[in-house]
Amino acid sequence: MTVAGPGTDLITVHGVTKVYDRGAVEALRGVELVLYRGEIAAIVGPSGCGKSTLLHLLGGLDRPTSGEILFDGTPLAHGADSDRFRATRVGFVFQTFHLLPTLTALQNVQVPMFEVERSPRRRRAKAEALLDVVGLVHRGGHLPARLSVGERQRVAIARALANDPMVILADEPTGSLDSRAAAEVTTLLRAVNGERGTTIVIVTHDPGVAAAAHRVVHMRDGRVVPEAVS
Amino acid sequence: MTQFTLVLSAIARRPLRSLLTILGVGVALGTFLCFQSLAWGLEKNWMGLYRDRGTDLIVTQDNTFAGAIAQTVGDDLRRLPGVRSVTPLTWGLSTVDGQPGIPLTGWDPDASTLSHLTVRGRLVAPNAAEALLGAYVARRLGKDIGGSVTIGGTRVAVVGVFTGANVLELESVYVPLGLFQRLHGTPGIVGGFYVNVVRGTDDGATQATIADVTRAIGARFPRLVTYRTEEFARNNEVVGMTRATAWGTSVIAFGVAVLGVVNTMSMAVLERTREIGLLRAVGWRRRRILGLFLSESMLLTTAGGGLGIVLAVVGLQVLAQVPRMRLLAITGSPASLYVETIAMGLLLGLLGGLLPAYRAARISPAEALRYE
């Protein structure tokens, strides 16, 4: 299903390029894209087309070589402001979860809160509430190694919600999951979008995930292919 | 959960490596504490030695009693205003009954500088071939009153054994000054003089007299050096060498430990590159990442400092039981050295962890997340 994006502009990408290795690799070539507030947008395309690179730029993990990215009308922050941006505006979900292996599920969810919430008691309370949202409050005391892959990704989603972000950037969130876990995660992301209004941008190869999105953005050879609306 | 939880979990993640790092640091800091304690103990006992003898000033050619001063200089010193008594003596390490390295003091039996000793038997007679043994050296040589010892090929009668002194004295042998001079072929030569001043009405007056006498000796005998007893104890050659050895060994041990910590923390940063990427992705600032790794480094080395204290305490106790080690006058460690050891541990952690922590903080989050 693809739907023309509702809501106001949240993220605007103007002519963004990204090159590596002194120009030897052109990962992005003049990307033009608008992401709307409250939508679920899936970014699809063949491997190496620049999807993950674009996601990293949207989240301020890296800087474009040229072009501009606006977040809520303001140019994306860099340096120390970028850290603050990521702490308060963005949540990330990764294909391989990136949970800290020596921390419990409950502790992992608290990790993003250090820059925002000083009180250990409040951090813990919020983490418990988030684990409840993803249905894992009973597993909060377990290390990631004792969780199934689906549970780990749900913990990662809870972690992404730690500081009430405006947008969640998910890079192949179902890439390491079986079909049942993938479906659970997809349902969870839709629930988060529906209940909290969080914009969700998902890079995916999974047709099931793409089908759950409000809009599908196609990429090829470092560019966004013009939208097909049906 | 606090950030300290992350620090502890990171250390616990590689228990063997953490333990080896703590052990390495512990050995380094234990070495520091051991050697510094030995130097401190030696200085303390030297000071106690002169304090027990009631000596105000020590006059020598340098900061030992191994120099060569004419014994008649003592007569000139006695004539200086403010001088109450002058005791000539000389000192060196000798072989007694085949055992080398035994402190031998040639001493004027008429002087009162040994009145603090508890003597069983009697003191030696002037110029006689007699010896007074400290209780520790007597036990070590298996000698008692009525026996004899061989010093420099000369049989010398043991006429007394003393106790009630500090460990340096209890390991010593006293012979009459004349006998010492004969044994060493140095008639009329001494290593130095103990000088006591006339007592004033209060301590301030006595100190003023000490200062006056010091100046007078310096003016009359410009080639001699006059020390207050604390100065002499602090600066004497044996203490100086021990202190220099302590610092030299400690610096080397510290340097090696720093390199060990740099290696451990560099490995930790490399292994946790993706973790660092995640932390940066969720908004952790560079300085929080820096603080995380520095905290880990300093916690490891502080634990090493604690272990070093334990190793040093046990090591010193063991050394103190070895008879040949008694001359080192091992008397434990002052509280200030324990504090210094922990402080050195913190410094070691800071120095060893700074570069790896800085590099961790500079890692690009995007590259770190892609790291294989």
Boltz contact constraints between the chains, C-beta under 6 A:
constraints:
  - contact:
      token1: [A, 56]
      token2: [B, 366]
      max_distance: 6.0
  - contact:
      token1: [A, 61]
      token2: [B, 281]
      max_distance: 6.0
  - contact:
      token1: [A, 61]
      token2: [B, 365]
      max_distance: 6.0
  - contact:
      token1: [A, 61]
      token2: [B, 366]
      max_distance: 6.0
  - contact:
      token1: [A, 62]
      token2: [B, 366]
      max_distance: 6.0
  - contact:
      token1: [A, 83]
      token2: [B, 283]
      max_distance: 6.0
  - contact:
      token1: [A, 83]
      token2: [B, 285]
      max_distance: 6.0
  - contact:
      token1: [A, 86]
      token2: [B, 283]
      max_distance: 6.0
  - contact:
      token1: [A, 87]
      token2: [B, 283]
      max_distance: 6.0
  - contact:
      token1: [A, 92]
      token2: [B, 281]
      max_distance: 6.0
  - contact:
      token1: [A, 98]
      token2: [B, 278]
      max_distance: 6.0
  - contact:
      token1: [A, 102]
      token2: [B, 9]
      max_distance: 6.0
  - contact:
      token1: [A, 102]
      token2: [B, 13]
      max_distance: 6.0
  - contact:
      token1: [A, 107]
      token2: [B, 1]
      max_distance: 6.0
  - contact:
      token1: [A, 110]
      token2: [B, 1]
      max_distance: 6.0
  - contact:
      token1: [A, 112]
      token2: [B, 282]
      max_distance: 6.0
  - contact:
      token1: [A, 112]
      token2: [B, 283]
      max_distance: 6.0
  - contact:
      token1: [A, 115]
      token2: [B, 283]
      max_distance: 6.0
  - contact:
      token1: [A, 120]
      token2: [B, 2]
      max_distance: 6.0
